Amino acid sequence: MVLNRLRALVDTQPGLVRECRDCGTTLGEDSDDATVCPTCGSREIATYDL
């Protein structure tokens, strides 16, 4: 599968990644229910299931 090859290439583990769409800040793993970026205050949070 392409996603598995990509994970191996960048050496990441499966999981969720949350990132602010405005400033690009990556939110920590403990931010499962984060709705506001701690850096810029934006409510535009993208969630990626890797």
C-alpha distance matrix in Angstrom:
0.0 3.8 5.6 5.5 6.6 8.9 10.2 11.1 12.7 14.8 15.3 15.1 15.0 13.6 16.5 18.5 19.9 23.1 24.6 27.9 27.5 31.0 31.2 27.7 28.6 25.8 27.2 27.2 25.3 28.6 28.6 26.8 29.4 30.2 31.6 33.5 32.6 34.9 35.3 36.3 36.8 34.4 33.1 30.1 27.3 23.6 21.2 17.5 15.2 12.7
3.8 0.0 3.8 5.5 5.2 6.2 8.7 10.0 10.5 12.5 13.9 13.8 14.6 13.5 16.1 17.7 18.4 21.4 22.4 25.5 24.9 28.2 28.4 24.9 26.1 23.6 25.4 25.7 24.4 27.8 27.6 26.1 28.6 29.0 30.2 31.7 30.6 32.9 33.0 33.8 34.6 32.2 31.1 27.9 25.3 21.6 19.6 15.8 14.4 11.7
5.6 3.8 0.0 3.8 5.4 5.0 6.2 8.6 9.7 10.7 11.7 10.8 11.2 9.8 12.3 13.9 14.8 17.9 19.2 22.5 22.3 25.7 25.7 22.1 23.0 20.3 21.8 22.1 20.6 24.0 23.8 22.3 25.0 25.4 26.8 28.4 27.3 29.5 29.8 30.8 31.4 29.2 28.1 25.1 22.2 18.6 16.3 12.5 10.8 7.9
5.5 5.5 3.8 0.0 3.8 5.4 5.1 6.3 8.6 10.1 10.0 9.7 9.7 9.1 12.4 14.9 16.1 19.6 21.2 24.7 25.0 28.3 28.0 24.3 24.7 21.7 23.0 22.6 20.8 24.3 24.7 23.2 26.2 26.9 28.7 30.3 29.1 31.0 31.4 32.8 33.5 31.5 30.5 27.7 24.6 21.2 18.6 14.8 12.6 9.3
6.6 5.2 5.4 3.8 0.0 3.8 5.4 5.1 6.1 8.8 9.6 10.5 11.8 12.0 15.3 17.5 18.0 21.4 22.5 25.8 25.8 28.9 28.4 24.7 25.4 22.7 24.5 24.3 22.9 26.6 26.9 25.9 28.9 29.1 30.8 32.1 30.5 32.3 32.3 33.7 34.8 32.8 32.1 29.2 26.3 22.8 20.7 16.9 15.3 11.8
8.9 6.2 5.0 5.4 3.8 0.0 3.8 5.4 5.0 6.3 8.2 8.7 10.7 11.0 13.7 15.3 15.2 18.3 19.1 22.3 22.3 25.3 24.7 21.0 21.8 19.3 21.4 21.5 20.6 24.3 24.4 23.6 26.5 26.4 27.9 29.0 27.2 29.0 28.8 30.1 31.3 29.4 28.9 25.9 23.1 19.7 17.9 14.2 13.3 9.8
10.2 8.7 6.2 5.1 5.4 3.8 0.0 3.8 5.4 5.4 5.5 5.2 6.9 7.8 10.8 13.0 13.2 16.7 18.0 21.5 22.1 25.2 24.3 20.5 20.7 17.7 19.4 18.9 17.7 21.4 21.9 21.2 24.3 24.4 26.4 27.5 25.8 27.4 27.5 29.2 30.2 28.6 28.0 25.4 22.2 19.1 16.8 13.2 11.9 8.1
11.1 10.0 8.6 6.3 5.1 5.4 3.8 0.0 3.8 5.6 4.8 6.8 8.6 10.4 13.8 16.3 16.6 20.2 21.3 24.8 25.5 28.4 27.2 23.4 23.5 20.6 22.3 21.5 20.2 23.9 24.8 24.3 27.6 27.7 29.8 30.8 29.0 30.2 30.3 32.1 33.4 31.9 31.5 29.0 25.8 22.8 20.5 17.0 15.6 11.8
12.7 10.5 9.7 8.6 6.1 5.0 5.4 3.8 0.0 3.8 5.6 8.2 11.1 12.9 15.8 17.7 17.2 20.4 20.9 24.1 24.5 27.1 25.8 22.1 22.6 20.1 22.4 22.1 21.4 25.2 25.8 25.6 28.7 28.4 30.2 30.9 28.7 30.0 29.5 31.2 32.8 31.3 31.3 28.5 25.6 22.6 20.9 17.5 16.8 13.1
14.8 12.5 10.7 10.1 8.8 6.3 5.4 5.6 3.8 0.0 3.8 5.8 9.4 11.5 13.8 15.3 14.3 17.3 17.7 20.9 21.6 24.1 22.5 18.8 19.0 16.5 18.8 18.5 18.2 22.0 22.5 22.7 25.8 25.2 27.1 27.5 25.2 26.3 25.8 27.7 29.4 28.1 28.2 25.7 22.7 20.0 18.4 15.3 15.1 11.6
15.3 13.9 11.7 10.0 9.6 8.2 5.5 4.8 5.6 3.8 0.0 3.8 6.9 10.0 12.6 14.8 14.4 17.8 18.8 22.3 23.5 26.0 24.4 20.6 20.2 17.2 18.9 17.9 17.0 20.7 21.8 21.9 25.3 25.1 27.5 28.1 25.9 26.7 26.7 28.9 30.3 29.3 29.3 27.1 23.8 21.2 19.2 16.2 15.3 11.7
15.1 13.8 10.8 9.7 10.5 8.7 5.2 6.8 8.2 5.8 3.8 0.0 3.8 6.6 8.8 11.0 10.9 14.5 16.0 19.6 21.1 23.8 22.4 18.6 18.0 14.7 15.9 14.8 13.6 17.3 18.3 18.2 21.6 21.6 24.1 24.9 23.0 24.0 24.3 26.5 27.6 26.5 26.2 24.1 20.6 18.2 15.8 13.0 11.9 8.6
15.0 14.6 11.2 9.7 11.8 10.7 6.9 8.6 11.1 9.4 6.9 3.8 0.0 3.8 6.4 9.5 10.6 14.4 16.6 20.4 22.1 25.1 24.0 20.3 19.3 15.6 16.1 14.5 12.3 15.8 17.2 16.5 20.0 20.6 23.3 24.7 23.3 24.2 25.1 27.4 28.0 27.0 26.2 24.4 20.7 18.3 15.4 12.7 10.7 7.8
13.6 13.5 9.8 9.1 12.0 11.0 7.8 10.4 12.9 11.5 10.0 6.6 3.8 0.0 3.8 7.2 9.4 13.1 15.8 19.6 21.0 24.3 23.8 20.2 19.4 15.8 15.9 14.7 12.2 15.5 16.3 14.8 18.2 19.2 21.7 23.5 22.6 24.0 25.2 27.1 27.2 25.9 24.6 22.7 19.1 16.4 13.1 10.3 7.6 5.1
16.5 16.1 12.3 12.4 15.3 13.7 10.8 13.8 15.8 13.8 12.6 8.8 6.4 3.8 0.0 3.8 6.7 10.1 13.2 16.9 18.7 21.9 21.6 18.2 17.2 13.5 13.0 11.9 9.2 12.2 12.7 11.1 14.4 15.5 18.0 20.0 19.4 20.9 22.4 24.2 24.1 22.8 21.3 19.7 16.0 13.8 10.3 8.3 5.8 5.2
18.5 17.7 13.9 14.9 17.5 15.3 13.0 16.3 17.7 15.3 14.8 11.0 9.5 7.2 3.8 0.0 3.8 6.6 10.0 13.5 15.3 18.6 18.5 15.4 14.4 11.0 10.2 10.0 7.9 10.7 10.1 8.5 11.4 12.2 14.4 16.4 16.0 17.8 19.4 20.9 20.6 19.1 17.6 16.0 12.3 10.2 6.7 5.6 4.6 6.0
19.9 18.4 14.8 16.1 18.0 15.2 13.2 16.6 17.2 14.3 14.4 10.9 10.6 9.4 6.7 3.8 0.0 3.8 6.6 10.3 12.3 15.3 14.9 11.7 10.8 7.4 7.4 8.1 7.6 10.6 9.5 9.2 11.7 11.3 13.2 14.5 13.3 15.2 16.3 17.8 17.9 16.5 15.6 13.8 10.1 8.1 5.7 5.1 6.5 7.3
23.1 21.4 17.9 19.6 21.4 18.3 16.7 20.2 20.4 17.3 17.8 14.5 14.4 13.1 10.1 6.6 3.8 0.0 3.8 7.0 9.4 12.3 12.2 9.6 8.5 5.9 5.4 7.6 8.2 10.3 8.0 8.2 9.7 8.3 9.8 10.8 9.7 12.1 13.3 14.4 14.3 12.8 11.8 10.3 6.5 5.6 4.5 6.4 8.9 10.7
24.6 22.4 19.2 21.2 22.5 19.1 18.0 21.3 20.9 17.7 18.8 16.0 16.6 15.8 13.2 10.0 6.6 3.8 0.0 3.8 6.2 8.9 8.6 5.9 5.6 4.4 5.8 9.1 10.9 12.9 10.4 11.4 12.3 9.9 10.5 10.3 8.2 10.8 11.0 11.8 12.3 10.6 10.6 8.6 5.6 5.2 6.6 8.3 11.6 12.9
27.9 25.5 22.5 24.7 25.8 22.3 21.5 24.8 24.1 20.9 22.3 19.6 20.4 19.6 16.9 13.5 10.3 7.0 3.8 0.0 3.8 5.5 5.8 4.9 5.2 6.5 7.6 11.4 13.8 15.0 12.0 13.4 13.3 10.2 9.5 8.3 6.1 9.2 8.9 8.6 9.2 7.2 7.9 6.0 4.6 6.1 8.9 11.3 14.8 16.4
27.5 24.9 22.3 25.0 25.8 22.3 22.1 25.5 24.5 21.6 23.5 21.1 22.1 21.0 18.7 15.3 12.3 9.4 6.2 3.8 0.0 3.8 6.0 5.7 8.1 9.6 11.2 14.9 17.0 18.5 15.4 16.2 15.9 13.1 11.7 10.8 9.2 12.5 11.6 10.4 11.1 8.1 8.7 5.5 5.8 6.1 9.7 11.8 15.5 17.2
31.0 28.2 25.7 28.3 28.9 25.3 25.2 28.4 27.1 24.1 26.0 23.8 25.1 24.3 21.9 18.6 15.3 12.3 8.9 5.5 3.8 0.0 3.8 6.0 8.3 11.0 12.7 16.5 19.1 20.3 17.2 18.6 18.0 14.7 13.0 11.0 9.0 11.7 10.0 7.9 9.4 6.8 8.9 6.9 8.3 9.8 13.3 15.4 19.2 20.7
31.2 28.4 25.7 28.0 28.4 24.7 24.3 27.2 25.8 22.5 24.4 22.4 24.0 23.8 21.6 18.5 14.9 12.2 8.6 5.8 6.0 3.8 0.0 3.8 5.7 9.2 11.3 14.9 18.0 19.3 16.6 18.7 18.5 15.1 14.2 11.8 8.7 10.4 7.9 6.9 9.6 8.4 11.1 9.7 10.0 11.4 14.4 16.1 19.8 20.7
27.7 24.9 22.1 24.3 24.7 21.0 20.5 23.4 22.1 18.8 20.6 18.6 20.3 20.2 18.2 15.4 11.7 9.6 5.9 4.9 5.7 6.0 3.8 0.0 3.8 6.3 9.3 12.6 15.4 17.4 15.1 16.9 17.4 14.4 14.2 12.5 9.4 11.3 9.5 9.7 11.9 10.5 12.3 10.3 9.3 9.5 12.0 13.1 16.6 17.2
28.6 26.1 23.0 24.7 25.4 21.8 20.7 23.5 22.6 19.0 20.2 18.0 19.3 19.4 17.2 14.4 10.8 8.5 5.6 5.2 8.1 8.3 5.7 3.8 0.0 3.8 6.2 9.4 12.7 14.3 12.3 14.7 15.5 12.3 12.9 11.0 7.5 8.5 7.1 8.7 10.8 10.4 12.2 11.1 9.4 10.4 12.1 13.5 16.6 17.2
25.8 23.6 20.3 21.7 22.7 19.3 17.7 20.6 20.1 16.5 17.2 14.7 15.6 15.8 13.5 11.0 7.4 5.9 4.4 6.5 9.6 11.0 9.2 6.3 3.8 0.0 3.8 6.5 9.3 11.5 10.0 12.1 13.7 11.1 12.6 11.8 8.9 9.9 9.8 11.8 13.1 12.6 13.4 12.2 9.4 9.5 10.0 11.0 13.6 14.0
27.2 25.4 21.8 23.0 24.5 21.4 19.4 22.3 22.4 18.8 18.9 15.9 16.1 15.9 13.0 10.2 7.4 5.4 5.8 7.6 11.2 12.7 11.3 9.3 6.2 3.8 0.0 3.8 6.8 8.1 6.3 8.9 10.4 8.0 10.3 9.7 7.6 8.2 9.6 11.9 12.2 12.2 12.4 12.1 9.0 9.9 9.9 11.6 13.7 14.7
27.2 25.7 22.1 22.6 24.3 21.5 18.9 21.5 22.1 18.5 17.9 14.8 14.5 14.7 11.9 10.0 8.1 7.6 9.1 11.4 14.9 16.5 14.9 12.6 9.4 6.5 3.8 0.0 3.8 5.4 5.5 8.3 10.8 9.4 12.5 12.4 10.7 10.4 12.2 15.1 15.3 15.7 15.6 15.6 12.3 12.9 11.9 13.0 14.2 14.8
25.3 24.4 20.6 20.8 22.9 20.6 17.7 20.2 21.4 18.2 17.0 13.6 12.3 12.2 9.2 7.9 7.6 8.2 10.9 13.8 17.0 19.1 18.0 15.4 12.7 9.3 6.8 3.8 0.0 3.8 5.4 6.6 10.0 10.0 13.5 14.4 13.5 13.6 15.7 18.4 18.1 18.2 17.5 17.3 13.7 13.7 11.6 12.3 12.5 13.1
28.6 27.8 24.0 24.3 26.6 24.3 21.4 23.9 25.2 22.0 20.7 17.3 15.8 15.5 12.2 10.7 10.6 10.3 12.9 15.0 18.5 20.3 19.3 17.4 14.3 11.5 8.1 5.4 3.8 0.0 3.8 5.7 8.4 8.7 12.5 13.5 13.2 12.8 15.7 18.3 17.5 18.1 17.1 17.8 14.5 15.3 13.5 14.9 15.2 16.4
28.6 27.6 23.8 24.7 26.9 24.4 21.9 24.8 25.8 22.5 21.8 18.3 17.2 16.3 12.7 10.1 9.5 8.0 10.4 12.0 15.4 17.2 16.6 15.1 12.3 10.0 6.3 5.5 5.4 3.8 0.0 3.8 5.5 5.0 8.7 9.9 10.0 10.3 13.4 15.4 14.3 14.5 13.4 14.1 11.0 12.3 11.0 13.2 14.2 16.0
26.8 26.1 22.3 23.2 25.9 23.6 21.2 24.3 25.6 22.7 21.9 18.2 16.5 14.8 11.1 8.5 9.2 8.2 11.4 13.4 16.2 18.6 18.7 16.9 14.7 12.1 8.9 8.3 6.6 5.7 3.8 0.0 3.8 5.7 9.1 11.5 12.3 13.5 16.5 18.1 16.5 16.1 14.1 14.5 11.2 11.8 9.7 11.8 12.1 14.5
29.4 28.6 25.0 26.2 28.9 26.5 24.3 27.6 28.7 25.8 25.3 21.6 20.0 18.2 14.4 11.4 11.7 9.7 12.3 13.3 15.9 18.0 18.5 17.4 15.5 13.7 10.4 10.8 10.0 8.4 5.5 3.8 0.0 3.8 6.3 9.3 11.3 12.7 16.0 17.0 14.8 14.3 11.8 12.9 10.3 11.8 10.5 13.5 14.3 17.2
30.2 29.0 25.4 26.9 29.1 26.4 24.4 27.7 28.4 25.2 25.1 21.6 20.6 19.2 15.5 12.2 11.3 8.3 9.9 10.2 13.1 14.7 15.1 14.4 12.3 11.1 8.0 9.4 10.0 8.7 5.0 5.7 3.8 0.0 3.8 5.8 7.5 9.1 12.3 13.2 11.1 10.8 8.9 10.3 7.9 10.3 10.1 13.4 15.1 17.7
31.6 30.2 26.8 28.7 30.8 27.9 26.4 29.8 30.2 27.1 27.5 24.1 23.3 21.7 18.0 14.4 13.2 9.8 10.5 9.5 11.7 13.0 14.2 14.2 12.9 12.6 10.3 12.5 13.5 12.5 8.7 9.1 6.3 3.8 0.0 3.8 6.9 9.4 12.2 12.0 9.3 8.3 5.6 7.6 6.5 9.7 10.6 14.3 16.5 19.4
33.5 31.7 28.4 30.3 32.1 29.0 27.5 30.8 30.9 27.5 28.1 24.9 24.7 23.5 20.0 16.4 14.5 10.8 10.3 8.3 10.8 11.0 11.8 12.5 11.0 11.8 9.7 12.4 14.4 13.5 9.9 11.5 9.3 5.8 3.8 0.0 3.8 6.2 8.8 8.4 5.5 5.5 4.6 7.4 7.1 10.8 12.5 16.1 18.7 21.2
32.6 30.6 27.3 29.1 30.5 27.2 25.8 29.0 28.7 25.2 25.9 23.0 23.3 22.6 19.4 16.0 13.3 9.7 8.2 6.1 9.2 9.0 8.7 9.4 7.5 8.9 7.6 10.7 13.5 13.2 10.0 12.3 11.3 7.5 6.9 3.8 0.0 3.8 5.4 5.8 4.8 5.3 6.4 7.8 7.2 10.5 12.5 15.5 18.4 20.4
34.9 32.9 29.5 31.0 32.3 29.0 27.4 30.2 30.0 26.3 26.7 24.0 24.2 24.0 20.9 17.8 15.2 12.1 10.8 9.2 12.5 11.7 10.4 11.3 8.5 9.9 8.2 10.4 13.6 12.8 10.3 13.5 12.7 9.1 9.4 6.2 3.8 0.0 3.8 6.0 5.7 8.1 9.8 11.6 10.8 13.9 15.5 18.3 20.9 22.5
35.3 33.0 29.8 31.4 32.3 28.8 27.5 30.3 29.5 25.8 26.7 24.3 25.1 25.2 22.4 19.4 16.3 13.3 11.0 8.9 11.6 10.0 7.9 9.5 7.1 9.8 9.6 12.2 15.7 15.7 13.4 16.5 16.0 12.3 12.2 8.8 5.4 3.8 0.0 3.8 6.0 8.2 11.0 12.1 11.9 14.6 16.7 19.1 22.2 23.4
36.3 33.8 30.8 32.8 33.7 30.1 29.2 32.1 31.2 27.7 28.9 26.5 27.4 27.1 24.2 20.9 17.8 14.4 11.8 8.6 10.4 7.9 6.9 9.7 8.7 11.8 11.9 15.1 18.4 18.3 15.4 18.1 17.0 13.2 12.0 8.4 5.8 6.0 3.8 0.0 3.8 5.6 9.1 10.3 11.3 14.3 17.0 19.8 23.1 24.6
36.8 34.6 31.4 33.5 34.8 31.3 30.2 33.4 32.8 29.4 30.3 27.6 28.0 27.2 24.1 20.6 17.9 14.3 12.3 9.2 11.1 9.4 9.6 11.9 10.8 13.1 12.2 15.3 18.1 17.5 14.3 16.5 14.8 11.1 9.3 5.5 4.8 5.7 6.0 3.8 0.0 3.8 6.6 9.0 10.2 13.8 16.4 19.6 22.7 24.8
34.4 32.2 29.2 31.5 32.8 29.4 28.6 31.9 31.3 28.1 29.3 26.5 27.0 25.9 22.8 19.1 16.5 12.8 10.6 7.2 8.1 6.8 8.4 10.5 10.4 12.6 12.2 15.7 18.2 18.1 14.5 16.1 14.3 10.8 8.3 5.5 5.3 8.1 8.2 5.6 3.8 0.0 3.8 5.4 7.5 11.0 14.1 17.3 20.6 22.9
33.1 31.1 28.1 30.5 32.1 28.9 28.0 31.5 31.3 28.2 29.3 26.2 26.2 24.6 21.3 17.6 15.6 11.8 10.6 7.9 8.7 8.9 11.1 12.3 12.2 13.4 12.4 15.6 17.5 17.1 13.4 14.1 11.8 8.9 5.6 4.6 6.4 9.8 11.0 9.1 6.6 3.8 0.0 3.8 5.9 9.5 12.2 15.8 18.8 21.5
30.1 27.9 25.1 27.7 29.2 25.9 25.4 29.0 28.5 25.7 27.1 24.1 24.4 22.7 19.7 16.0 13.8 10.3 8.6 6.0 5.5 6.9 9.7 10.3 11.1 12.2 12.1 15.6 17.3 17.8 14.1 14.5 12.9 10.3 7.6 7.4 7.8 11.6 12.1 10.3 9.0 5.4 3.8 0.0 3.8 6.6 9.9 13.2 16.5 19.1
27.3 25.3 22.2 24.6 26.3 23.1 22.2 25.8 25.6 22.7 23.8 20.6 20.7 19.1 16.0 12.3 10.1 6.5 5.6 4.6 5.8 8.3 10.0 9.3 9.4 9.4 9.0 12.3 13.7 14.5 11.0 11.2 10.3 7.9 6.5 7.1 7.2 10.8 11.9 11.3 10.2 7.5 5.9 3.8 0.0 3.8 6.6 10.0 13.2 15.7
23.6 21.6 18.6 21.2 22.8 19.7 19.1 22.8 22.6 20.0 21.2 18.2 18.3 16.4 13.8 10.2 8.1 5.6 5.2 6.1 6.1 9.8 11.4 9.5 10.4 9.5 9.9 12.9 13.7 15.3 12.3 11.8 11.8 10.3 9.7 10.8 10.5 13.9 14.6 14.3 13.8 11.0 9.5 6.6 3.8 0.0 3.8 6.6 10.1 12.6
21.2 19.6 16.3 18.6 20.7 17.9 16.8 20.5 20.9 18.4 19.2 15.8 15.4 13.1 10.3 6.7 5.7 4.5 6.6 8.9 9.7 13.3 14.4 12.0 12.1 10.0 9.9 11.9 11.6 13.5 11.0 9.7 10.5 10.1 10.6 12.5 12.5 15.5 16.7 17.0 16.4 14.1 12.2 9.9 6.6 3.8 0.0 3.8 6.7 9.5
17.5 15.8 12.5 14.8 16.9 14.2 13.2 17.0 17.5 15.3 16.2 13.0 12.7 10.3 8.3 5.6 5.1 6.4 8.3 11.3 11.8 15.4 16.1 13.1 13.5 11.0 11.6 13.0 12.3 14.9 13.2 11.8 13.5 13.4 14.3 16.1 15.5 18.3 19.1 19.8 19.6 17.3 15.8 13.2 10.0 6.6 3.8 0.0 3.8 6.0
15.2 14.4 10.8 12.6 15.3 13.3 11.9 15.6 16.8 15.1 15.3 11.9 10.7 7.6 5.8 4.6 6.5 8.9 11.6 14.8 15.5 19.2 19.8 16.6 16.6 13.6 13.7 14.2 12.5 15.2 14.2 12.1 14.3 15.1 16.5 18.7 18.4 20.9 22.2 23.1 22.7 20.6 18.8 16.5 13.2 10.1 6.7 3.8 0.0 3.8
12.7 11.7 7.9 9.3 11.8 9.8 8.1 11.8 13.1 11.6 11.7 8.6 7.8 5.1 5.2 6.0 7.3 10.7 12.9 16.4 17.2 20.7 20.7 17.2 17.2 14.0 14.7 14.8 13.1 16.4 16.0 14.5 17.2 17.7 19.4 21.2 20.4 22.5 23.4 24.6 24.8 22.9 21.5 19.1 15.7 12.6 9.5 6.0 3.8 0.0
